[in-house]
Amino acid sequence: MLETLITNKTRIKLLYRMFLNPDSKGYLRGLEEEFGESSNAIRIELNRFEAAGMLESYLDKNKKIYRANKKHPLYSLINEVIHKQLGFDQILEKVIQKLGNVYQVYLTGPLSQGLNKGPLEIILIGDKINVTNLNQLVEKVEKSIGRSITHNIYKPVDLKTENIKSNEWLLLWDLN
């Protein structure tokens, strides 16, 4: 969907990278390595986003670090569009509500870092989760969004706070 609206692939990669995870940060050379694109193309897009106020930056030693400007009026809308593009809305609507006692849902893997590659890696925190029903629902959502989904289930008593790494686990849904 985004590819039909926005034809610049670098811009799309930056949108995913910076707006999927609110804690995501990046610098020019690091983004160049991640994207496999020229630093000039990335620099142009970073400058455009920063001039529009959608990205903010700061210096860390000799690196200019970029991150999404969460105060920008379009931040939440862009974040929502990216979540819908990746199928999070369908996962949460179709899967979570029909499983039992799900307390939290996290995204992990490359997507949690804003890299649009690989399967959706989901972690469910809950108990009495119907695994058979989960597998059937995941299969339906995979067909609907055209992307594979992997999942792990943890019971709240088995999960320790240190297991949840804020930079690797992106909270998608919380019962509270």
LUMKE-164701 format. One record per atom (N, C-alpha, C): residue in one letter; x, y, z. Coordinates in steps of 0.001 Angstrom, whole numbers, padded with zeros to 6 digits, always signed. Layout:
% residues N
aXYZ/...
END
This chain:
% residues 176
m+000815-001179+000000/m+000000+000000+000000/m+000870+001259+000000/l+001809+001349+000925/l+002660+002543+000979/l+003475+002707-000298/e+003874+001572-000886/e+004701+001627-002087/e+003960+002262-003258/t+002621+002170-003271/t+001862+002803-004350/t+001675+004290-004098/l+001666+004692-002835/l+001514+006107-002496/l+002841+006854-002509/i+003878+006172-002039/i+005208+006779-001943/i+006154+005920-002766/t+006677+006475-003834/t+007512+005674-004734/t+008985+005683-004349/n+009401+006582-003488/n+010797+006653-003074/n+011068+005585-002015/k+011847+004571-002383/k+012107+003437-001483/k+012889+003848-000232/t+013788+004789-000362/t+014544+005269+000794/t+013603+005937+001791/r+012688+006718+001286/r+011719+007399+002151/r+010856+006373+002900/i+010430+005344+002210/i+009615+004303+002843/i+010418+003594+003931/k+011661+003263+003630/k+012506+002595+004632/k+012684+003472+005863/l+012882+004770+005643/l+013025+005689+006784/l+011733+005803+007583/l+010600+005814+006897/l+009318+005859+007618/l+009180+004646+008537/y+009444+003466+008002/y+009378+002264+008836/y+010390+002344+009975/r+011603+002697+009638/r+012704+002694+010609/r+012471+003670+011751/m+011955+004852+011436/m+011836+005892+012445/m+010462+005967+013105/f+009418+005532+012416/f+008078+005748+012940/f+007384+004490+013450/l+007931+003313+013209/l+007315+002095+013729/l+007533+001982+015229/n+008771+002157+015640/n+009136+002063+017054/n+009493+003460+017547/p+008751+003989+018518/p+009003+005367+018965/p+010382+005586+019577/d+011070+004517+019951/d+012406+004653+020537/d+013521+004458+019514/s+013160+004277+018265/s+014141+004016+017226/s+014992+005256+016955/k+016279+005022+016778/k+017239+006089+016455/k+018145+005574+015347/g+018766+006478+014659/g+019708+006067+013632/g+020611+007212+013229/y+021738+006865+012643/y+022659+007862+012116/y+022983+007483+010675/l+023481+008431+009925/l+023628+008287+008488/l+024366+007010+008081/r+025561+006786+008582/r+026358+005618+008156/r+025710+004306+008579/g+025094+004288+009761/g+024400+003093+010214/g+023206+002771+009329/l+022473+003807+008944/l+021325+003614+008057/l+021787+003169+006670/e+022928+003699+006244/e+023496+003301+004954/e+023778+001796+004942/e+024356+001290+006028/e+024637-000149+006127/e+023347-000962+006186/e+022386-000525+006995/e+021111-001242+007131/e+020351-001314+005822/f+020254-000191+005131/f+019440-000104+003926/f+020159-000600+002680/g+021495-000592+002711/g+022243-000960+001515/g+022077+000057+000403/e+021965+001325+000784/e+021777+002399-000188/e+022860+003449+000009/s+022940+004355-000950/s+023974+005383-000871/s+023672+006365+000257/s+024729+006869+000858/s+024550+007823+001951/s+023905+009113+001449/n+024135+009468+000195/n+023559+010692-000342/n+022029+010608-000405/a+021497+009482-000873/a+020041+009311-000954/a+019422+009355+000444/i+020078+008748+001388/i+019577+008734+002766/i+019674+010132+003373/r+020785+010814+003141/r+020978+012169+003670/r+019884+013118+003164/i+019569+013025+001884/i+018532+013884+001308/i+017202+013670+002030/e+016834+012425+002231/e+015555+012133+002888/e+015575+012526+004362/l+016684+012285+005041/l+016794+012713+006440/l+016632+014226+006550/n+017291+014953+005647/n+017180+016422+005655/n+015749+016881+005386/r+015068+016213+004474/r+013678+016575+004173/r+012774+016341+005386/f+012921+015171+006009/f+012111+014868+007190/f+012421+015826+008337/e+013695+016153+008496/e+014069+017071+009577/e+013546+018484+009291/a+013651+018943+008049/a+013148+020274+007694/a+011634+020367+007891/a+010941+019257+007697/a+009488+019231+007889/a+009121+019098+009370/g+010126+018903+010219/g+009870+018767+011650/g+009457+017372+012069/m+009508+016409+011146/m+009099+015045+011459/m+010194+014255+012157/l+011437+014668+011953/l+012575+014070+012651/l+013265+015156+013459/e+013826+014746+014561/e+014684+015638+015333/e+016053+014979+015417/s+017062+015776+015684/s+018414+015228+015713/s+019198+015841+016861/y+020268+015136+017216/y+021199+015625+018225/y+022565+015016+017928/l+023587+015636+018445/l+024945+015138+018231/l+025362+014229+019379/d+025926+013103+019032/d+026514+012173+019992/d+027955+011959+019528/k+028874+012653+020189/k+030269+012709+019761/k+030304+013299+018355/n+030725+012522+017353/n+030790+013074+016002/n+029658+012570+015107/k+028645+011919+015702/k+027530+011384+014925/k+026280+012218+015151/k+025585+012483+014059/k+024291+013140+014152/k+023234+012039+014208/i+022559+011952+015344/i+021566+010915+015587/i+020173+011473+015283/y+019398+010698+014541/y+018041+011095+014174/y+017036+010205+014889/r+015882+010784+015201/r+014758+010025+015757/r+013470+010762+015387/a+012380+010025+015455/a+011081+010625+015116/a+010729+011689+016143/n+010132+012748+015670/n+009646+013801+016551/n+008227+013412+016978/k+008109+012862+018175/k+006820+012377+018673/k+005825+013512+018891/k+006298+014738+018919/k+005407+015890+019114/k+004860+016432+017793/h+005357+015915+016680/h+004876+016370+015382/h+003411+015976+015230/p+002575+016869+014680/p+001145+016571+014558/p+000826+015305+013752/l+001706+014895+012857/l+001447+013715+012033/l+002073+012437+012595/y+002810+012536+013694/y+003516+011365+014212/y+002566+010189+014458/s+001524+010406+015229/s+000634+009291+015576/s-000083+008745+014346/l-000407+009606+013409/l-001066+009158+012182/l-000123+008291+011344/i+001114+008713+011187/i+002091+007933+010424/i+002335+006593+011112/n+002476+006611+012421/n+002670+005379+013190/n+001495+004433+012978/e+000292+004967+013001/e-000917+004152+012803/e-000966+003566+011393/v-000619+004356+010386/v-000619+003872+009004/v+000387+002728+008850/i+001550+002872+009418/i+002569+001822+009327/i+002087+000564+010041/h+001474+000713+011200/h+000937-000446+011915/h-000127-001155+011072/k-000985-000389+010429/k-002018-000987+009577/k-001395-001661+008362/q-000395-001028+007785/q+000294-001598+006626/q+000882-002961+006966/l+001411-003090+008163/l+002025-004347+008582/l+001003-005356+009096/g-000244-004941+009253/g-001291-005868+009663/g-001504-005971+011155/f-000916-005068+011937/f-001074-005150+013388/f-002534-005018+013802/d-003276-004169+013100/d-004683-003983+013453/d-005459-005287+013300/q-005181-006041+012242/q-005861-007314+012037/q-005448-008347+013070/i-004163-008345+013402/i-003692-009293+014412/i-004398-009030+015731/l-004442-007785+016115/l-005032-007444+017405/l-006544-007667+017408/e-007212-007322+016317/e-008660-007477+016267/e-009078-008932+016140/k-008439-009679+015252/k-008883-011026+014933/k-008284-012101+015836/v-007104-011864+016330/v-006408-012915+017053/v-006519-012761+018563/i-006137-011642+019085/i-005996-011457+020527/i-007305-011675+021271/q-008382-011116+020768/q-009644-011158+021494/q-010250-012553+021581/k-009777-013491+020781/k-010389-014816+020727/k-009502-015906+021331/l-008540-015530+022123/l-007566-016518+022575/l-007656-016933+024031/g-008241-016146+024852/g-008233-016434+026280/g-007710-015227+027024/n-006896-015449+028008/n-006386-014374+028857/n-005057-013845+028335/v-005119-012918+027392/v-003914-012271+026866/v-003797-010918+027548/y-002634-010667+028162/y-002432-009424+028902/y-001621-008398+028120/q-000655-008901+027351/q+000189-008000+026559/q+000603-008702+025276/v+000874-007892+024249/v+001394-008399+022985/v+002574-007509+022591/y+003691-008154+022269/y+004901-007443+021866/y+005304-007867+020460/l+005924-006958+019750/l+006559-007238+018476/l+008056-007322+018743/t+008710-008340+018184/t+010161-008472+018323/t+010768-008677+016934/g+012057-008909+016902/g+012720-009160+015633/g+013026-007875+014875/p+013405-008011+013609/p+013786-006844+012817/p+012706-005768+012742/l+011443-006179+012673/l+010365-005185+012577/l+010289-004300+013810/s+010604-004838+014965/s+010552-004008+016180/s+011608-002909+016143/q+012606-003088+015305/q+013653-002079+015133/q+013367-001163+013949/g+012214-001387+013288/g+011840-000550+012159/g+012367-001041+010827/l+012862-002276+010781/l+013368-002833+009532/l+012278-003703+008925/n+011766-003301+007791/n+010634-003985+007176/n+011108-005227+006428/k+011475-006252+007187/k+011898-007514+006582/k+011602-008643+007559/g+011505-009824+007014/g+011258-010997+007828/g+009803-011112+008264/p+009524-012154+009038/p+008150-012364+009497/p+007798-011409+010637/l+006507-011320+010926/l+006077-010623+012135/l+006371-011570+013282/e+007177-011140+014211/e+007513-011960+015372/e+006767-011393+016569/i+005803-012162+017052/i+004909-011706+018104/i+005148-012510+019380/i+005115-011822+020509/i+005168-012477+021819/i+003884-012138+022555/l+003195-013174+023007/l+001962-013009+023756/l+002240-013321+025222/i+001794-012457+026103/i+001913-012679+027537/i+000500-012975+028039/g+000307-014153+028618/g-001016-014507+029119/g-001050-015917+029653/d-002232-016328+030030/d-002410-017701+030484/d-003712-018250+029926/k-003820-019551+029915/k-004990-020252+029363/k-005241-019847+027908/i-004151-019674+027158/i-004272-019303+025747/i-004506-020569+024935/n-005519-020535+024104/n-005892-021663+023259/n-004940-021696+022059/v-003935-022567+022128/v-002884-022612+021100/v-003433-023093+019758/t-004345-024037+019785/t-004939-024518+018534/t-005676-023385+017834/n-006467-022658+018582/n-007189-021506+018035/n-006208-020446+017546/l-005139-020217+018301/l-004112-019243+017915/l-003518-019604+016563/n-003138-020860+016380/n-002524-021280+015121/n-003480-021109+013942/q-004752-021413+014137/q-005740-021241+013071/q-005916-019762+012719/l-006010-018927+013733/l-006188-017498+013505/l-004965-016876+012847/v-003778-017292+013287/v-002537-016772+012693/v-002480-017118+011210/e-002880-018335+010882/e-002882-018756+009475/e-003807-017865+008631/k-004970-017537+009162/k-005905-016659+008445/k-005328-015257+008268/v-004725-014721+009322/v-004169-013372+009251/v-002972-013342+008298/e-002149-014393+008298/e-001014-014461+007376/e-001477-014333+005931/k-002541-015037+005590/k-003082-014952+004227/k-003603-013548+003941/s-004229-012957+004925/s-004826-011633+004758/s-003778-010541+004554/i-002665-010612+005307/i-001651-009558+005215/i-000488-009920+004294/g-000429-011185+003846/g+000636-011603+002933/g+002012-011638+003575/r+002053-012017+004842/r+003330-012064+005570/r+003235-013161+006617/s+004345-013872+006829/s+004314-014926+007842/s+004422-014331+009249/i+003883-015071+010205/i+003868-014632+011604/i+004430-015759+012456/t+005392-015437+013294/t+005866-016384+014294/t+005412-015881+015652/h+005192-016790+016571/h+004700-016368+017877/h+005254-017243+018989/n+005417-016617+020137/n+005797-017293+021363/n+004825-016855+022443/i+004575-017752+023380/i+003665-017456+024482/i+004434-017570+025787/y+004271-016564+026640/y+004850-016592+027980/y+003740-016401+028998/k+003820-017135+030078/k+002913-016884+031198/k+003521-015752+032019/p+002681-014903+032594/p+003211-013769+033365/p+004177-014194+034471/v+003935-015327+035097/v+004816-015775+036185/v+006173-016223+035674/d+006245-016655+034407/d+007511-017112+033826/d+008349-015984+033248/l+007732-014836+033075/l+008413-013727+032427/l+008992-012784+033464/k+010259-012523+033327/k+010919-011587+034225/k+011073-010255+033519/t+011046-009188+034290/t+011137-007840+033728/t+012378-007666+032870/e+013487-008294+033260/e+014712-008119+032485/e+014636-008815+031125/n+013687-009755+030956/n+013514-010391+029659/n+012959-009412+028632/i+012185-008450+029110/i+011586-007470+028212/i+012588-006354+027996/k+013195-006369+026840/k+014195-005358+026514/k+013501-004276+025710/s+013449-003076+026260/s+012667-002002+025635/s+013102-001711+024205/n+014375-001924+023887/n+014810-001624+022529/n+014587-002796+021574/e+014227-003976+022102/e+014010-005139+021251/e+012557-005601+021249/w+011795-005228+022263/w+010391-005611+022349/w+009545-004352+022241/l+008696-004289+021241/l+007824-003145+021033/l+006414-003533+021479/l+005914-002859+022494/l+004580-003140+023022/l+003529-002709+022004/l+002703-003682+021559/l+001627-003383+020619/l+000282-003250+021306/w+000115-004016+022373/w-001183-004046+023025/w-000996-004388+024498/d-001764-003713+025331/d-001708-003948+026775/d-003131-003928+027312/l-003488-004934+028077/l-004837-005036+028639/l-005160-003850+029519/n-004164-003341+030204/n-004422-002213+031132/n-004665-000994+030387/
END
